[in-house]
Amino acid sequence: MRYRWWAFSSAAILVSFQAGAAATASTEHEAQDEDALARERDVQEVDPDNTIIVYGRAVQQIGVARSGSQGTIGYADFENLPISRTGELVENVPGVIATQHSGTGKANQYFLRGFNLDHGTDFAGFVDGVPINMPTHGHGQGYLDFNFIIPETVERIDFRKGPYFADVGDYSAAGTIAFKTYDTLEPFAQATLGMFGYYRATAAGSAPLASGNLLVAIDSTFSNGPWLLDENLEKYNGLIKFSSGTPGDGFSVQLNGYHARWDSTDQIPERAVQSGLIDRFGFIDDDVGGKTTRVGLVANGAFGGLKLNAFATYYDLTLTSNFTYFLDDPVNGDEFQQADRRAIIGGTASQRWEMANMPLPVALTVGGSVRYDRIDRVGLFRSVEARPIATVRSDKVDELAAGMFVEAEVKPTDRLRVYLGLRGDYLGSVHRTDPDIR
């Protein structure tokens, strides 16, 4: 059993409890490179009081990555960084910024190479092969919410910038990010206390089960934020994952769940602050905020060159906002609600062949994807005290997205690789509008 205390710039203190770890290891994860641990021990033995340790990984990308704008980030790259919000995982990708507004439970806004991607409109996101962007969403097209991820369960982050890859379609114009979670984790538990009523408790671990391993992780976060209006954030995450075999020849099945509710402080009029009506950390409408729920079932399999993925997701979001206060409606105010509730099923499949009998070395990959969103409610409502009083728009939508691709990798020489790709996508929808629109 080991105890660790960490100090954060926000005056947070972390206490973690870990069983079965090596005495000199600084990570909870058994996937840590043993050579790196040995080098760290050697450095500490030489002069533990006058040492600068640089963390990094030597991942061979030559012959794997197609350009410098493609790469992989492992847990070792960010395990020693204090992560106060899930969006900071995305910021490990060079050139990406993830901002937050209208409360911690809301999806981030993303910026890549200086371009505003809103909540994910042109930024495709995946977690264990599952597409996370939401089409026809109540708040914004391509809404990308990674808040259901438990940071300590992330094994690696793969990223690609630009629309140059045939295996991804919608939302990938600016780039793609894909999270891969661990199959096994050394058991650990930790608690974090910080300013503004911040508290987080996390526990995770895995154990052998039948012919594979069972991983369980739970996480809860509470925070009031720095504003005069307490955020009252309550955030709960859970992950259960069974895996068997190896990454190249095996399978995994997982169940993940997420629920959050929060109050938020939106933008405020500058003249109200200058006149002394409110503090610069104050608010006008204390009813804004939101709540969201996500439950997902995921299966992945890899059998040589064949890769399979299937998923089913339930999703619900209610978001209350007020940007103009009393501009449009001097009596009831301009508060409004956005709602989205849906069920999603889908999957992907791809097959790769190494064609050694060709005049030049050629690798051919053929694949496809399908996704069906049954959106039971997507709407915009006028509200008072976070209760709808009138319907601006309310719809039910059935949306189908399917795509196929073929990609060839040709190596004319040891120093030259040529990629040829072709992709086709189909998008179709049927929607029904609520006739009772006032």
WOBEL-V641862 format. One record per run of one state. SS is the DSSP state (H for helix, E for strand, C for the rest). FROM is the first residue (numbers start at 0). LEN is the number of residues. If there is no record, write none. Layout:
ss=SS from=FROM len=LEN
ss=SS from=FROM len=LEN
This chain:
ss=C from=0 len=1
ss=E from=1 len=6
ss=C from=7 len=5
ss=E from=12 len=6
ss=C from=18 len=15
ss=H from=33 len=14
ss=C from=47 len=22
ss=E from=69 len=5
ss=H from=74 len=3
ss=C from=77 len=9
ss=H from=86 len=4
ss=C from=90 len=5
ss=E from=95 len=4
ss=C from=99 len=9
ss=E from=108 len=4
ss=C from=112 len=2
ss=E from=114 len=2
ss=C from=116 len=6
ss=E from=122 len=5
ss=C from=127 len=2
ss=E from=129 len=2
ss=C from=131 len=2
ss=E from=133 len=1
ss=C from=134 len=8
ss=E from=142 len=1
ss=C from=143 len=7
ss=H from=150 len=3
ss=E from=153 len=8
ss=C from=161 len=13
ss=E from=174 len=7
ss=C from=181 len=6
ss=E from=187 len=7
ss=C from=194 len=3
ss=E from=197 len=12
ss=C from=209 len=2
ss=E from=211 len=12
ss=C from=223 len=9
ss=E from=232 len=14
ss=C from=246 len=2
ss=E from=248 len=15
ss=C from=263 len=6
ss=H from=269 len=5
ss=C from=274 len=14
ss=E from=288 len=15
ss=C from=303 len=2
ss=E from=305 len=16
ss=C from=321 len=14
ss=E from=335 len=20
ss=C from=355 len=5
ss=E from=360 len=24
ss=C from=384 len=2
ss=E from=386 len=27
ss=C from=413 len=2
ss=E from=415 len=18
ss=C from=433 len=5
